[in-house]
Every structure is written in structure tokens, then in C-alpha cells.
Amino acid sequence: MEPRIDLRPFPSRGHFWPSHWTVKTKLVVTACIPLMVLVPVVAMLVWSAGQAAYNKILISKVRSDLVLAQQKFFDLKMDRRDALRSWAESAYLRQHLARNGGKLDPNELGAQAEKLGLAYLRLVGPTGLVRSAHPSRVSYMLDPASFKALNDRREGVHMVLMSAAEMAEVSETMAARAVQPIVPTNAARPSAKSVENRGLVVQLLQPLYHQGEFLGTLEGGLLLNGNLALVDQINDLIYSPNTLLEGSIGTTTIFVEDVRVATTVRADGIARALGTRVSEEVRRSVLGRGEIWLERAYVVSDWYVAAYAPLLSPEGARIGMFYVGFLEEPYASLKTQLLYLFLIAVGVSMFLGAALVVRLTSGIFYPLRRMNYVMSRQEGGDTAARVGDLRRQDEFADLAEHFDALLDQLESRRHELESLNTELDERVRQRTADLQAANQKLHQAVEQLLASEKLAVMGQLTAGIAHEFNNPLAIMMGHLDLIRIALSDPESAKNLRLLDEQIQRMRNIVQKLLQFCRPDEYASYTEALDVNEVVQDSLFFAKAEMEAVNAQVELELQARNTVQISKTELQQVMVNLLINAAHALEGHDRRAAALIRIESRDLQLPDGQDAVGIRVMNNGDPIPEQQLRLIFRMFYTTKQAGRGTGLGLPVSRMLLQRYGGDLTARSPMYPEDQPDHGACFEIVLRCKARPSADILKESAQQLLQMEKKLSEGN
């Protein structure tokens, strides 16, 4: 007979619950109190985190808007600089100067200024004499301070602040356009000025030569005061339709110091807020400390999510500001609506939670009291105590019957499943790695086979082309010698020398084609080389090109291993890379000095073989991604006509691959944390040369072995 269990109530312990409350009431209250406390706390934390994230998103957006606007502004300036440079170097202008004896017609300057949208364009001679100008006026001398500032600035684009007198000297019309009455503005710094008559000008400088003689500097100016078309163009790009919430307005402004001189901000919903001033807080941050403002700001009469950046003169002075931002009110309204919805959701959740607690606690208490009593008996040492028959067919009856056994089984099953999962993951990882390795080997073998077949066909074609080219070229050179004897005047000699250079260039192209397609016939003697010595020698050969761009050379030569390769061929590759690096630094106009860095270090290849790596880096303009994919193709070049054949990099890569090495490129790579310019070419050479044919044969053998293993299910 099953022993009966005493279910008498446990003695009272003096708790604070009212004596008439049932256990169900106490449990419901106990469950609801944490619910009522924790849910609001968690809701507040979630809402605060959401608010912070939302504000961060708005700041990130206005930051990206500022970057995009600055890039567009930069592109507009560069377009005008490039157009002025193209005109200065054009054949049309050379012919015009030749017809006018080296003089520049003011009408030509006026037509070009109107085309570029410039307020003025003038030619300043080497002595400071303004030889020709638009708007047209009698030749005059620049004052010494203006002429010195002009000479100190490099050719290109500069942001300058011109006084009313300086603008009047150039053009009375320009000086009048720059005048902007100052409008009293809330939150602005007190000022006694009533008119801003200085002009913010994008200054374009371009040297002009005629028949090798320096005529002077073309100076053009784009007046930003009142240039509404420019700010509208930038604003339309950044804040195109559907980029902001409905009701929000995107704005763009250019400041002379703290005065708006070109803006899309509206003062009364209609007229532009020209002449209004920036708030004192923003002025101290941007103009005072040179910081970039990325916060909400009071703009004329409303709050905006704003970004301000200082505009700097060539001397580094803060002469104005560039601003973008959008109206904050629609976003604030959205946050308020979200807050109401969030509070409603929290209230509903709390109500449903309380109702759910009441519902779930019904019918639980009697089985729980019996189980608690049995556990107390077990703790007292009564191992025969049992829950017994609960006279119900539910989960608690099963729990009473299988409680201890189920815990043991669950623990055992858990360990077993973890072991099986670990083993399965390892097998899947190993099989995936094998398949990836096999696929990579297959691609490499196919690429090398295709390359070998292409080189064979190109070798046959190139040999025929070289034969057909060399014979006419030899005849042409012979007749040029005869013509040179017959014609001895300097002009004819110059023309004949140009013909000689072009014929020699054609022969070099044919020779490089033969070297690329039939490398074995041009192979040189291989020897164990110290790559550091070859790098030093190559610097001497490329010295002229690097000095032409004032490039600084940094060396970090740490390689200690020697490599097997032809010294002349490795020098050829290094000189080609150094010349390319020097060409990439032409037109270098950033604050950082032009730099070429060369590194060498010892490596170990994936197959366990020792190797040496050489990296040639520069901090010039980056190589666009679409060009980076094509630079090792035959005849692909981005250089000007006559400066590149498109064979240097393909031939260099072919020479290295012939010894089991390779040549790769990546760009950008400066600075290291957030690269946005520069390029790096890396040479990898095996210490023990492996002919490309041996590598191809070994890859094919490994591929066959891998296919055999996979077919056998291993």
C-alpha cells in the first residue's frame, strides 16, 4: 500500500503578506511587481539607445552629405582648372599667339572667361605687368604684395579672399557683385559691420608658354559671392528627391567668414538668406578652432542637422565656411510619434504580461506544494519520500515520475550531441577546404595552359609581323640617311630626327613583342643575386625621372636571401616600376611630399619554398579599379601618346613568371588605416628558380591526384 503524505500547511514565518491572500494572489503579485518595474526600466534603456543610434544616423548622414558636397565643389574647381589648362596648351592658342606676335587678344580672354563662368581672366607677365585682361583695360602693374602672393602660389586652384580694392583693380563690376549687405541674425556674434564687400574667389593659375618662352601666368577668378547657380547645383546633387523625410529641406551655403554670400537657405520661405550670419557657437568652433561642426545648429530661424567645414586660403588662414544641412523638425516629429507608439506598445505589453501571469499560474499551486514537501523530506534524509499519484494526466504527473531519470538522460544526450556536432563540423570544413583547393588548382592550371597556348600563337604571329616590319623600317632608315645628306638645313634636320625617333620606337615595340611572346630566345644568364644591390643600381638608372618630380626615396631593404634570375632582366623590371612610380607622381599637388618607397624582405611561399619580396610604392593618385584590372594586358596604357607602349608591365610580369615569380599590384594603399591614394607593385621571386613549365607540370599532376581522391570518395 502506497504511503500517505502529510499535506498540512507549513508553519507561518511572519512574512508581510496579508493573511487572507491566497497563494495564487501572492504569486501573481510577485510576478507582476518585477514586470511593472523592469519593463519601464528596460523600455527607457531601449528608447535611450534608440535615440542615441538615431542621432548617430543623422550625424552620419550629414557627414556623408558634407563629404559629397566638398567632392562636388572640388570637381567643379578641377573641371575649370583642366579646361583652362587645355586652352592654354591648345594648338588654337599657339596659332593665335603666332599670328599676334606672342600677344594675347583680350577678346580671346573674354570668350574663355565667359565659357568657364569666370569673373575675370588676365595674363600676368614675369615682371608683374598685366599684359592682357578681361574685363579689358589698359596694361598695368600689379602691386608688389599681390605679385609676390601670385608667385608664391603653385599653378592649380586656390581659395583666396580678395579685398574690395583688389577686386576693383580687376573689375568694378566684380567688386559691385561682391557687395553683400549684412542682415541682423539671431544667435549671431555682435558686429558693427553693415556690409560685407570682400570677395571669396576660386583662383585658377596656369603658366603660358609660346615657342618655349614663358609669357606669364594666366590668372582666372570664379567669384563665389552671389553664385547661386553653383550652390544650387551642389544642393540638387546631394538632396535629390526622396533623399530626406517629407517636409525636410536640404540646404547648402558658402560663407565669407561668418556671412552667407551664396546659399539655398530661405529667410522667409521665399527669399534667400543672403547676408545673414552664422551662430556664435558655430563660429567659435569652425572659424575660431578650425574644427568641423557635425551637430544640430540654429540656422537663421530654424534648427537644422548641420555640417560646417572651414575654407582655407593657400597660407592656411580660415577665410570662410562650407555648409550643408537639412531641416530637423520632420525628424523630431517622427521621433515624437515613435515615442508615443513605443509607450503604447510598452503599456500593452505590460497589460498582456500581467494577464498572461494570471492565466499561467492557475492550477499550478497544488502540485508545486506537494513537490516542495517531497524535496524537504529528501533534504531531511527520507529517501523513500515520493510525490506519488497526483490524480491528473498532465505534465506534472510525468515530471513527478521521470524527474531524476530525465535529468540524467538529458545531460548524457547533450554531451553526445555536442561531440557529434563537433565531428560533423570538422568533416564538413575539411571537405570544403579540399574542394576549394581542387577548384583553385583547376583554375590555375587552366589559366596557365591558356596563357601558354596564347603565347605560342602570338609568338608565331609576332615573328611574322617583326619580319615584315623590320624590312620596311631598315629601308626607311637607309633613305633617311640619304635625305639627311641631301638636306642640311636645321629645320630638315629636326624633322629627320623626329622620324628617326619614331622608327626606333617602332623597332622597340616589335622587340618587346618578341621578348614577351618568345621569352626563351631572349633569356639571359641566371645567377644568385642580392636583390638589395639590384635595387640600388636601378635607382641610379631611374634617377632622372624621379628628380623630375622631386620624389623622395625611402628604402627599407631587409632581404637577406639571394634569388636566381638574370641580373639585367631584374634591373629591367625594377627600372620600369621606378619610372612608372615617378610618372604617377607628376602633377602631385597635395601637402604631403612626393614619395617613392622601396621595401625588400624574406618570404616563405605556401609550398614551403624560400622567396624574396620587393615592393615599390608611391603616394601619387590612386589607380582606378577598372584600370587596375587591365594594367597587365598587352598594349594597355593610360599615359599620353608617345610616353607609353603598354608593354612594360606585361613584359616585366612575363620575365618574373619565367623564373617561377610574379608581379602584382594594388591601389590605393596610403595611408594604411584609410587608404585613398597611392599604389604598390610587389615582386615575388623564388630563391631557387622554378621554370614556368615545371610549375605547370606540377599543378597538373596535383590536379589529377586530387580528382582521383575525390572520385574515390576520400
N, C-alpha and C positions, 0 to 999 in steps of 0.2 A: 504493500500500500504506500503511495507517494506521501512523503511527509508534508504536513501543512505548514505554511509560512505565516508568521505573525505580521500582519499589515497594519498594526496600530500606528497612529500618528507619532512622529518623532517629537521629543520634548521641545518646547519653545526656548529660543536663545535670546529673547529680548530684542529682536530687530525692530526697526522703526515702522514696518508696515502696519496699517490699521488691522485690528483683529478680525474684522468682518470681511476683509478682502479674500477672495478665493485665490488659489494658486494660479489659475488661468489669468485673472486680472493682474496679479503681480508680474507674471511672465510677459504679458502684453505690454504693461507699463515699462518693465525693464528693457524690453526690446525696442520700444518706441523712443525712450529717452535718448539713447545714443543716436538713433535715427534723426531725431529732431535737432540734436546738437551737431552731429558730424556732417549731415547733408548740407546745412548752410555754410559750415566752415569749408568743406570741400568745394562747394559751389563758388564761394568767394575766391578760393585759391585758383580754381579753374578759370573764373572770369578774369582775375588779375593776370594770369598767364596769357589768356587770350588777348587781353588788352595790350600787354607788352608785345606779343607777337604781331598783333595788328598794326601797332605803331611802328614796329620794326619794318614791316612790309611797306608801309607808306614811305618811311625814310629810304628804304632800299629802292623804291620806285623813283623817288625824286632824285636820288643819287644817280641812278642809271639814266634818268632824263637829262641831268646835267652833263654827264659824260657824252651822251649822244649829241646834245646841243653844242658842246665845245668841239666835238669832232666835226659836226656840220659847219660850224663857224670856221674852223681850221681849214676844211676842204674848200670853202668859198674863197678864203685868202689864198690858198695854194693854187686854185684854178686861175685866179687873176695873175699871180706871180708867173705861173707857167705860160699863160697867154702873152704876158709882157716879154718874157724871155724868148719865146718863139718868134715874136715880132722883131725883137732886137737882133736875132740871129738869122732872120729870113732872107732869102735871096731878093725878095721885093725891096726890103730896106737897103740892102747892099747896092742894088741898082739905083735906087733913089739917091743915095749918098754919092754914088759915082757921077750921076747926072748933075748934081748940085755942088760938086767940088768938096764933098765931105761935110756939107751943111745940111741941117735937118729943118725942113719946112714946118712952121707952126701949124699949118693946116693938117699935115700928117699926124702931128701930135694930138690935135683936136679930134681927128677921126678915131684915133686909137683910144684916147681917153673916153670918148663917148661910147665906144664899143665895150670897154671894160667897166663903165659906170664910175669913172674916177672924177673927183672934183678938180684935180689938176694933174698935169704931166709936164715935166720940164727936163731939159738936158743941162746938167751942171758940169762945166769943164774942169780940167785938172787943177786950175788955179782958183776955182770958186766962182768963175764968171758963168752966169746963166745965159747960155748961147741961144737957146730957143725954148719957148714955153707956151703952154695952154692953161688958162686963157692968155692970149697973146699980149705981149708988152715989150718995150724996148729992153735990150740986154742990160743986165745989172749984176752987181757983185753981191754974193751972199755975205752977211755979216760973219766975222771970224768965228763966233761961237757956233752958229748954225753950220758953217762949213766944216769945223772940227768934228761936230757931232755926226755929220754925214760921213766923213772919212773914217770915224771910229767904228761905225756900224758895218757889218759884213753885208754882202749882197743877199737879198732874200726879202723876208716880210718882217716888219716890226710894228709894234703898237706904240704910238707916240701921242703926247698931249701938247697941242700947239696953242700958243697964246693968241689973243686977238690980233696983236701986231704982226706976228709971224704969218697968220692966215691972210691978213690984209696985204702983206707984201706979195703973197702969191696971187690972191684974188679977192677983190672986195665982195664979190658975190658969195664966195665961200665963207668969208668972215660973217656976212649977214645971215647966211643959213645956219651958222653955228650958234647964234644968239638964242638963248632959251630963258624966258622969264621964270623965276623960281616961285613956286606956289607953296604957301604955308601948309605944312603937313603934320597931322597928329603923330605924336611919339617920336618926331624927328629932333635932331640936335639943334638948339637955337643958333641962328646965324643971321648976321646983319646983311648978307648979300641978297640982292633982289633979282640979279640977272647972272646967269652963267654964260660967259662969252668965250670960254675956251673950247677947243675942238678936239675930240678924240678921233684920231686918224690912223688908218691902216696904211703904213708907209711901205711902198714897194721900191726896191733898189736893184738896178740891173746895169752892169758895165756895158758900154757900147764901143765897138772897135770898127775901124774901117781900114782895110788893107794893112792889117797888123798894127795900126796906130790907135792908141787909146784916145777916143774923142771926149769921153767923160762918163758920167753916171746918169742913167735915166731914173728920175725920181718921180713916182706917182703916189697920189694920196686918195684913199677912199674915206670920205667923211662919214662917221657913224652918227653924228648929231642929226636927228630927224630922219634917219634912214629907216623908214617904216617898212619898206619892201623887204629889207634884209631880215628884220626880226619876225615879220610875218612869214617869210619863207622857212625860217628855223622853227617857228612855233607850229606851223602846219605839218612839218615833218614829225615833230615829237608828239604833238597832241592831235593826231589824226582822229577822225570819227570813231567812236566806240572804244577809245583807249581810257576814258575816265567814266566815273559814275554819272548818271544822268543828273544834270544840274550843276556839275562841277565844271570849272573853266580853267584851261591851261594857259599860262602866260609866260612871256619871255621879255627880258629887259636888258638894256645896256646902259650903264651909269658912267657919267663923268664924276669921279669921286663918289658923292652920295646923291647926285641929282640924276633923275631919269631923263635921258636925252633921246632914247628910242625904245618904245615899249608897246606891248599889246594890252597892258593893264588899262581898264576903263575907270575913270574917276566917278562918273555919274551914270554908268551903264551905257553911255554913248561915246562921249569924247575920251580920247586917250589921256592918260595921266602924265603928260609931259610936264617937266618942271617940278613934279613932286619929289620928295626926298625919302631916303630910306630911314628906318627907325634907328634911334641912337644905339640900341643894343647890338643890332646887326653891324652898324658902322664900326663900333669898337672892335668887334670880333674880326671882321673881314679886312677893313682898311687899317685898323689900329694894330692888330696882331698878325695879319696875313693868313688867317685861318679860313677854311671852307665851312660855311654855315649849312648844316643839314638838320633843320628843326622847323617847327611851326613858327611863323613870323607874321607880324601885323603889316599888311601891305595896303597903304593908302587908307582904306576904310573897312577891310575885312581881314580875317585870319586865313592864311594860306599855308600849305605844306610846301616849304620853300628850300631852295638850294642857291647859295651865293658863292661865287669864286672871285678872287681878286684878279684884275687885269694889270699886268706888269709892263713897264717900259723896258727898253733894252738895257738900261742901267739898273734894273731891278726895283725901281720905285713903284709903289702901288698907286696907279693913276685912275682906276675905275673898278667897276664890278660887272660881272656877268651873272644873270639871274634867270632861273626857271622855277616854276611852281604851279600848283593848282589849288583851287578853292577848297577849303577844309569843310565847309558847312554840310555838303551832302554826305561826306564820310562820317561826320559827327552825328548826323541824323540817323544814319544807318547803324552806328554803334548804339544809339539810344533805343532804336527799335529792337536790336538784338538783345539789349539788356532786358527789356520788357518780356520778350519771348523767353529769355533764359530764366527770369524769375517765375514766370508762369509754369515753365517746364519743371523747375525745382519744386514749386508748390504741389503740382500734380504728382510728381514723383514721391514726395513725402506722404501725400494722402494715400496713394496706391500702396506705398510701402507699409504704412500703418494697417491698412485693410488686409494686406497680404499676411502680416504678422498675426492678426486676429484669426484669420482663416486657417493658417497652418498650425496654430497652437491648439486648435480644437481637437479633442480626442487623444492628445499625446500624453497627458499628465499621469494617468493611472499606470501605464506600462513603465514610464520613467521612474515612478516612485518604487515600484517593485524591483526594477533593475538596480536602483541605488541601494536598496536594502540588502540585496544579494551581494553587492560589491562590499558593503560594510561588513557583512558576515565573513566574506573571504579575507578581508584585511584582519579580522579577528581570529583567523586560523581555522574557521569552519570550512574545510574543503568540500564537504558534502552539500553545501548550500547551492540551490539551483533556482533559477527563475520559475521553472515549472510551466504548466499549461496555462496560457493566457486566455484560453477560450475565445480565440479570434484568429481568423485566417488573413493575416496581413504581414507586412514586412517585419514588424516587431517580433512576431512568432518565429519567423525564420532567423532573425537576429539572435534571439534567445537560444535557439537550437544550435546554430553554427558559428557563434561569435568567435570563440577561440580558434577553432579549426580554420575558419575563413581567413583570419589574420595571418596565420602561418602559411596558408596556401598562397595568399596574395603576395607575401614577401618573397616566397620561393619563385613564383611566376615572374615577379618583377625583375629579379636578378637574371633569370633565364632569358627574358625578352631583351634586356639590355645587352647581354652577351651576344645574342643572335643579331641584334641590330648593328652592333659594332662590327661583327664579322661580315655582315652583308654590305655595310658601307665601305669597308676596306676592299672587298672584292669588286664592287662597282667602281670605286676610284681607280683600282689597278687596271681594270678592263678599259675604262675610259682613257687612262693615260696611254695604254698600249695602242688603242685605236687612233688617238691623236698623233702619237709618234709615227705610226704607219702612214697616216694621211700626210704628215709633214714630209716624210721621206719620199712619198709618191710625188708630191708637188715639186720637190727639189729635183728629183730625177727627171721628171717630165720637162721642167724648165731648162735644165742643163742639156738634155737631148735636143730640145727645140733650138736652144742657142747654138749648139754645135752644128746642126743642120743649116741654120740661117747663115752662120759664119762661112760654112763651106760654099753655099750658093753665092753669097756676097763676095767671097774670095775669087771665084771664077769670073763673076761679072766685073769686079773691080780690076782684075788683071787685064781684062779686055779693054775696059774704059781707060786704064792707065796707059796701055799701049797706044790706043787711038788718040789720047790727049797729048802724050809726050812728043809724038812725031810732029803734029802741027805746032806745038809750043817751041820745039827746037828750031823749026823753020822760021817761026816768028822772031825768035831771039836773034837768029842769024841775019834776017833782014833788018831788024832794028840796029844791029851793029853797022850795017851798010848805010842806013839812013843817018845814023849818028856821025858817020864820017862825012856824009854829004852836007849835013846841016849842022852848023857850029854855033848858031846864034843862041843866046841864053834862053829865050822862050822855048825854042825847039828842044833844047837840052832838058829843060824842066818837064816838058810833055813826054819826052822819051823816057826820062827817069820814072815817071808815073806808070808808063806802060811796062817798064821792067819790073816794078814792084808788083803790079797786078799779075804778070806772068809768073813771077816767082811764088806769089800767093797761091795761084792755081796748082803749081807743081807741089807746093807743101800740102795742099788739100789731098791731092792724089797720093802723096807719100803716106799721109796719115791714114787714108783709107786702106792702103795696102798693109800698113802696120796693124790696123785693127782687125782686118779680115784674115791675114796670114801671119799671125804673130810668131810662129816658129821660125820663119825665114828671117825675122828681124831680132831674134833673141840674142842677147849679149852674154858675156862670160859672167857666171854667178860666183859669188864669194861670200864669206862670212863678214857681215858689215856691222859696224857700230852705228845705229840709226842717229845717235846724237851728233856724230861727226857729219853725217849727210845733211842733217837739218842745218848745222852751222854753215856748211858750204852752200846750201840752197839759199840761205839768207843773203849771201853775197851776190848771187845771180839775180835775185829779185829786189835788190836794194833800191834801184832807181824807181821802180813802180811804187814801192812803199814810201819813199821820201816824197814822191809827187803828191801824196795825200796826207803828209805829215803824220803818218801812222807810228804809234808807239808799239814796240815789240816786247812782249813778255815771254820769257822762256821758263819752263818747269820740266827739265829733262831728267827723269828719274829711271829711265830704262837701263838695265844692266845686261840683258841678254843680247846676243847677236842674231842676225837673220841671214838667210841665204837668198840673195837676189842680186841682180845686176846693179852695180852702183849707179851707172848712167841712167838706167830706167827709173830707179827710185828717185834720183835727183830730178828727172823729168817730171815725175808725179808731184814732188814737193814744190818745185818752181811753179808748176801750173796752179796748184792750190794757193800759193802765196800771191801770185798775180791776180787770181780771181778774188782773193780777200781784199787786196788793195783796190781793185775796181769797185768792189761792193762798198767801200768807204768814200767814194767820190761823192761830193755834194753833202758831206757829213756836217750838219748844222746844229746838232744837239749840244747841250752844255758839256756833256762828257767828252773827253778827248777820244780821237780815233784810235782804236786799239786792235792789234793782232796778237793773239796768244797761242803759243805752241806748247803742247804737253806731250811727253812720252812716258810710258810706263810698261812694266812687265805684266803679261796676262796669262791666263790658263784657259784654253778653249774647252767646250763641252766634251770633246773626245779625249781630254786629258793631256793634250799636247801644249808645250810652252809656246808663247807668242809674244809679240810686242805691239802695242797700240800707240799711234801717233794722232793727235788731234790738232787741227788748225782751226782757230775760232776768230771771229771778228764781231764787233758790235755795230755793224752797219745796219742798213734797212733789212727787215726780215724777208725771206723768200716766201712768196705766197704758196699756199698748199697745192694749188693746181700746177704751179711751175715746179715745185719740189718733186712731184711725181714724174716729171718729164726730163729732168736735167741730165740723166744718164742716157738719153736717147740720142742716136746719131743725128747730127746737124741741127739739134735744138739749141738755140741760144737766145738770150734776152739782151745781148749787147748791141750797140749800134753797128750799122753796116760798116764793114772793114775792120772791126775790132775783134770779132769772134767768128769762128767757123762751126761751132757746135761739135767739135771733135775732141776737145781737151779732156773733159771728164769721162766720156766713153772710152777713150784710149787709155787713160790712167787706170780706170777700173779694170779694163781687159789685161793690162800689164800686171796688176796685182793678182788677179784671179789666176793668171797663168802659173803663179807660184803657190797657189792654194790660199791666197789672201783675199781681201775685199776692201771696197771703199763705200762708205755710207754717208748720208747727210741728214741733218735735222735742223729745223728752224721754226720759230725763234728759240733762243736759248739764253738771252740776257734780259734782266737779271735772273738769278737762279730761282728765286722764290715766286716771281710772277713775270716770266719772260714775255717781252713784247717786241724785241728786235734782236738782230744778230743771227749768225749761222755757224754751224760746226760741221766740219768734214773729218771723219775718222778713218784712219788707215789701220787695218789689222793684218800683220804679217806673221807667218809661222817661222819659228826659229829653224825648223827643218822643213825646207820647201817641199811641197807636195804638188806635182803637176796636176792640172785640172782633169786630165784624162784618168789619172789614178783615183781621184776623188769621185768622179762619175762612176767608175767601175765599182768602187766600194759601196756607193749608195745603191747601185742596182743589186749587188749581192745581198745587202742588208734588207732591201725591199723584198726580194724573193724569199729570204728566210722568214720575214715577218708574215708574208702571205701564206707560207706553208704552215706556220704555227696557228694562224687564225683559222685556216681551213680544217685543221685537226682538232679545233675546239680548245686549244691551250691558251 
